């Protein structure tokens, strides 16, 4: 695969099975982790064999990195959570950081739930049908939070991140659950 990314301006890794795809059995948890680590390892190996390394590596991650923090204001300096998704994110980002040893500028995008229009594969495709069948109810406690984005926002921010010149210092965004 090194030839395919040879001289690329950026490599973007958004791979990984859908964490909301089905019940989290032990085997599905393994699939969630393996799908992220294996794809990232494959891209790192391709970068190693490329004649001309890509200018940047943008790797997806998730706000699951932080675990459940209630209404705590979060930024990139906060420590990871202590649950399954946090562990997945920590391992995924550690694998992605191996691109730095290849002198490839590396960034991670910690996204939340993607709310795409119905029929486009976002979380609403799973959430709306019970309500249409009049069997929907509250999702979590009144104090529950759920960071998210639209598919358009996610696409635009990933494009923006992947083309930001290395001389530009991106600001550290602060996320607050509301």
BABATI-535136 format. One record per residue (C-alpha): z, x, y; residue in three letters. Coordinates in nm, 2 decimals, padded with zeros to 4 digits, always signed. Example, Ala and Ser with C-alpha at 12.3 -4.5 7.8 and 13.67 -1.06 7.14 Angstrom:
! BABATI-535136
node up:+00.78, east:+01.23, north:-00.45, vexdo:ALA
node up:+00.71, east:+01.37, north:-00.11, vexdo:SER
! end
This chain:
! BABATI-535136
node up:+00.00, east:+00.00, north:+00.00, vexdo:UNK
node up:+00.03, east:+00.30, north:+00.23, vexdo:UNK
node up:-00.34, east:+00.28, north:+00.32, vexdo:UNK
node up:-00.30, east:-00.08, north:+00.42, vexdo:UNK
node up:-00.04, east:+00.00, north:+00.69, vexdo:UNK
node up:-00.19, east:+00.34, north:+00.78, vexdo:UNK
node up:-00.19, east:+00.36, north:+01.16, vexdo:UNK
node up:-00.06, east:+00.01, north:+01.22, vexdo:UNK
node up:+00.10, east:-00.06, north:+01.55, vexdo:UNK
node up:+00.38, east:-00.24, north:+01.38, vexdo:UNK
node up:+00.48, east:-00.37, north:+01.04, vexdo:UNK
node up:+00.66, east:-00.70, north:+01.04, vexdo:UNK
node up:+00.87, east:-00.80, north:+00.73, vexdo:UNK
node up:+00.96, east:-01.17, north:+00.72, vexdo:UNK
node up:+00.98, east:-01.18, north:+00.34, vexdo:UNK
node up:+01.25, east:-01.35, north:+00.13, vexdo:UNK
node up:+01.29, east:-01.67, north:-00.06, vexdo:UNK
node up:+01.42, east:-01.97, north:+00.13, vexdo:UNK
node up:+01.80, east:-01.98, north:+00.13, vexdo:UNK
node up:+01.78, east:-02.35, north:+00.16, vexdo:UNK
node up:+01.52, east:-02.39, north:-00.12, vexdo:UNK
node up:+01.76, east:-02.50, north:-00.39, vexdo:UNK
node up:+02.12, east:-02.49, north:-00.51, vexdo:UNK
node up:+02.28, east:-02.15, north:-00.51, vexdo:UNK
node up:+02.32, east:-02.07, north:-00.87, vexdo:UNK
node up:+02.41, east:-01.71, north:-00.97, vexdo:UNK
node up:+02.04, east:-01.65, north:-01.06, vexdo:UNK
node up:+01.92, east:-01.80, north:-00.73, vexdo:UNK
node up:+02.16, east:-01.58, north:-00.54, vexdo:UNK
node up:+02.01, east:-01.28, north:-00.72, vexdo:UNK
node up:+01.67, east:-01.40, north:-00.62, vexdo:UNK
node up:+01.77, east:-01.44, north:-00.26, vexdo:UNK
node up:+01.89, east:-01.08, north:-00.24, vexdo:UNK
node up:+01.62, east:-00.93, north:-00.46, vexdo:UNK
node up:+01.33, east:-01.09, north:-00.27, vexdo:UNK
node up:+01.46, east:-00.93, north:+00.05, vexdo:UNK
node up:+01.54, east:-00.59, north:-00.08, vexdo:UNK
node up:+01.23, east:-00.55, north:-00.30, vexdo:UNK
node up:+00.99, east:-00.64, north:-00.02, vexdo:UNK
node up:+01.17, east:-00.41, north:+00.22, vexdo:UNK
node up:+01.17, east:-00.13, north:-00.03, vexdo:UNK
node up:+00.79, east:-00.18, north:-00.09, vexdo:UNK
node up:+00.72, east:-00.15, north:+00.28, vexdo:UNK
node up:+00.94, east:+00.16, north:+00.32, vexdo:UNK
node up:+00.76, east:+00.32, north:+00.03, vexdo:UNK
node up:+00.42, east:+00.23, north:+00.19, vexdo:UNK
node up:+00.54, east:+00.39, north:+00.52, vexdo:UNK
node up:+00.63, east:+00.71, north:+00.33, vexdo:UNK
node up:+00.28, east:+00.74, north:+00.19, vexdo:UNK
node up:+00.09, east:+00.64, north:+00.50, vexdo:UNK
node up:-00.10, east:+00.92, north:+00.67, vexdo:UNK
node up:-00.01, east:+00.79, north:+01.01, vexdo:UNK
node up:+00.32, east:+00.60, north:+01.02, vexdo:UNK
node up:+00.34, east:+00.26, north:+01.20, vexdo:UNK
node up:+00.47, east:+00.26, north:+01.55, vexdo:UNK
node up:+00.74, east:+00.01, north:+01.47, vexdo:UNK
node up:+00.91, east:-00.18, north:+01.19, vexdo:UNK
node up:+01.04, east:-00.53, north:+01.27, vexdo:UNK
node up:+01.25, east:-00.66, north:+00.99, vexdo:UNK
node up:+01.38, east:-01.01, north:+00.96, vexdo:UNK
node up:+01.75, east:-01.06, north:+00.90, vexdo:UNK
node up:+01.97, east:-01.37, north:+00.97, vexdo:UNK
node up:+02.26, east:-01.49, north:+01.18, vexdo:UNK
node up:+02.43, east:-01.52, north:+00.84, vexdo:UNK
node up:+02.52, east:-01.15, north:+00.90, vexdo:UNK
node up:+02.81, east:-01.27, north:+01.11, vexdo:UNK
node up:+02.95, east:-01.52, north:+00.86, vexdo:UNK
node up:+03.13, east:-01.84, north:+00.98, vexdo:UNK
node up:+03.29, east:-01.76, north:+01.32, vexdo:UNK
node up:+03.33, east:-02.10, north:+01.47, vexdo:UNK
node up:+03.27, east:-02.09, north:+01.85, vexdo:UNK
node up:+03.33, east:-01.72, north:+01.88, vexdo:UNK
node up:+03.07, east:-01.56, north:+02.11, vexdo:UNK
node up:+02.86, east:-01.31, north:+01.91, vexdo:UNK
node up:+02.65, east:-01.01, north:+01.99, vexdo:UNK
node up:+02.50, east:-00.72, north:+01.79, vexdo:UNK
node up:+02.82, east:-00.53, north:+01.82, vexdo:UNK
node up:+03.02, east:-00.77, north:+01.61, vexdo:UNK
node up:+03.11, east:-00.68, north:+01.26, vexdo:UNK
node up:+02.95, east:-00.86, north:+00.96, vexdo:UNK
node up:+03.11, east:-01.16, north:+00.79, vexdo:UNK
node up:+03.26, east:-01.15, north:+00.44, vexdo:UNK
node up:+03.05, east:-01.40, north:+00.25, vexdo:UNK
node up:+02.74, east:-01.40, north:+00.04, vexdo:UNK
node up:+02.48, east:-01.43, north:+00.32, vexdo:UNK
node up:+02.66, east:-01.17, north:+00.53, vexdo:UNK
node up:+02.64, east:-00.93, north:+00.23, vexdo:UNK
node up:+02.27, east:-01.01, north:+00.18, vexdo:UNK
node up:+02.20, east:-00.93, north:+00.55, vexdo:UNK
node up:+02.41, east:-00.61, north:+00.54, vexdo:UNK
node up:+02.22, east:-00.48, north:+00.23, vexdo:UNK
node up:+01.88, east:-00.60, north:+00.38, vexdo:UNK
node up:+01.94, east:-00.42, north:+00.71, vexdo:UNK
node up:+02.06, east:-00.10, north:+00.53, vexdo:UNK
node up:+01.74, east:-00.10, north:+00.33, vexdo:UNK
node up:+01.53, east:-00.15, north:+00.65, vexdo:UNK
node up:+01.71, east:+00.13, north:+00.83, vexdo:UNK
node up:+01.55, east:+00.37, north:+00.59, vexdo:UNK
node up:+01.24, east:+00.34, north:+00.81, vexdo:UNK
node up:+01.43, east:+00.53, north:+01.08, vexdo:UNK
node up:+01.45, east:+00.84, north:+00.86, vexdo:UNK
node up:+01.07, east:+00.83, north:+00.87, vexdo:UNK
node up:+01.08, east:+00.83, north:+01.25, vexdo:UNK
node up:+00.96, east:+00.47, north:+01.27, vexdo:UNK
node up:+01.12, east:+00.27, north:+01.55, vexdo:UNK
node up:+01.31, east:-00.01, north:+01.37, vexdo:UNK
node up:+01.44, east:-00.34, north:+01.49, vexdo:UNK
node up:+01.60, east:-00.64, north:+01.32, vexdo:UNK
node up:+01.57, east:-01.00, north:+01.42, vexdo:UNK
node up:+01.87, east:-01.21, north:+01.32, vexdo:UNK
node up:+01.74, east:-01.56, north:+01.32, vexdo:UNK
node up:+01.91, east:-01.89, north:+01.24, vexdo:UNK
node up:+01.78, east:-02.21, north:+01.09, vexdo:UNK
node up:+01.42, east:-02.28, north:+01.18, vexdo:UNK
node up:+01.36, east:-02.63, north:+01.30, vexdo:UNK
node up:+00.98, east:-02.68, north:+01.27, vexdo:UNK
node up:+00.81, east:-03.02, north:+01.31, vexdo:UNK
node up:+00.83, east:-03.24, north:+01.00, vexdo:UNK
node up:+00.58, east:-03.13, north:+00.74, vexdo:UNK
node up:+00.57, east:-02.76, north:+00.86, vexdo:UNK
node up:+00.83, east:-02.62, north:+00.62, vexdo:UNK
node up:+01.14, east:-02.61, north:+00.85, vexdo:UNK
node up:+01.49, east:-02.73, north:+00.78, vexdo:UNK
node up:+01.41, east:-03.08, north:+00.91, vexdo:UNK
node up:+01.18, east:-03.14, north:+00.61, vexdo:UNK
node up:+01.50, east:-03.13, north:+00.40, vexdo:UNK
node up:+01.73, east:-03.30, north:+00.65, vexdo:UNK
node up:+01.54, east:-03.60, north:+00.76, vexdo:UNK
node up:+01.45, east:-03.79, north:+00.44, vexdo:UNK
node up:+01.81, east:-03.90, north:+00.35, vexdo:UNK
node up:+01.84, east:-04.05, north:+00.70, vexdo:UNK
node up:+01.51, east:-04.23, north:+00.66, vexdo:UNK
node up:+01.64, east:-04.37, north:+00.34, vexdo:UNK
node up:+01.96, east:-04.49, north:+00.52, vexdo:UNK
node up:+02.18, east:-04.26, north:+00.31, vexdo:UNK
node up:+02.23, east:-03.97, north:+00.56, vexdo:UNK
node up:+02.57, east:-03.89, north:+00.70, vexdo:UNK
node up:+02.75, east:-03.62, north:+00.90, vexdo:UNK
node up:+02.65, east:-03.27, north:+00.82, vexdo:UNK
node up:+02.98, east:-03.07, north:+00.84, vexdo:UNK
node up:+03.28, east:-03.13, north:+01.06, vexdo:UNK
node up:+03.26, east:-03.22, north:+01.42, vexdo:UNK
node up:+03.34, east:-02.86, north:+01.51, vexdo:UNK
node up:+03.07, east:-02.71, north:+01.28, vexdo:UNK
node up:+02.80, east:-02.50, north:+01.45, vexdo:UNK
node up:+02.45, east:-02.41, north:+01.34, vexdo:UNK
node up:+02.25, east:-02.16, north:+01.53, vexdo:UNK
node up:+01.88, east:-02.22, north:+01.51, vexdo:UNK
node up:+01.54, east:-02.19, north:+01.67, vexdo:UNK
node up:+01.20, east:-02.36, north:+01.66, vexdo:UNK
node up:+00.92, east:-02.21, north:+01.46, vexdo:UNK
node up:+00.73, east:-02.15, north:+01.79, vexdo:UNK
node up:+01.03, east:-01.97, north:+01.94, vexdo:UNK
node up:+01.07, east:-01.76, north:+01.63, vexdo:UNK
node up:+00.70, east:-01.67, north:+01.63, vexdo:UNK
node up:+00.69, east:-01.58, north:+02.00, vexdo:UNK
node up:+01.01, east:-01.37, north:+01.98, vexdo:UNK
node up:+00.89, east:-01.18, north:+01.67, vexdo:UNK
node up:+00.56, east:-01.10, north:+01.85, vexdo:UNK
node up:+00.75, east:-00.99, north:+02.16, vexdo:UNK
node up:+00.98, east:-00.77, north:+01.97, vexdo:UNK
node up:+00.71, east:-00.60, north:+01.77, vexdo:UNK
node up:+00.51, east:-00.50, north:+02.08, vexdo:UNK
node up:+00.79, east:-00.39, north:+02.31, vexdo:UNK
node up:+00.73, east:-00.03, north:+02.41, vexdo:UNK
node up:+00.99, east:+00.22, north:+02.29, vexdo:UNK
node up:+01.06, east:+00.32, north:+02.65, vexdo:UNK
node up:+01.17, east:-00.04, north:+02.73, vexdo:UNK
node up:+01.54, east:-00.09, north:+02.66, vexdo:UNK
node up:+01.58, east:-00.45, north:+02.53, vexdo:UNK
node up:+01.89, east:-00.63, north:+02.64, vexdo:UNK
node up:+02.14, east:-00.72, north:+02.38, vexdo:UNK
node up:+02.12, east:-01.10, north:+02.36, vexdo:UNK
node up:+02.45, east:-01.29, north:+02.33, vexdo:UNK
node up:+02.45, east:-01.59, north:+02.10, vexdo:UNK
node up:+02.71, east:-01.86, north:+02.13, vexdo:UNK
node up:+02.75, east:-02.14, north:+01.89, vexdo:UNK
node up:+02.75, east:-02.48, north:+02.07, vexdo:UNK
! end
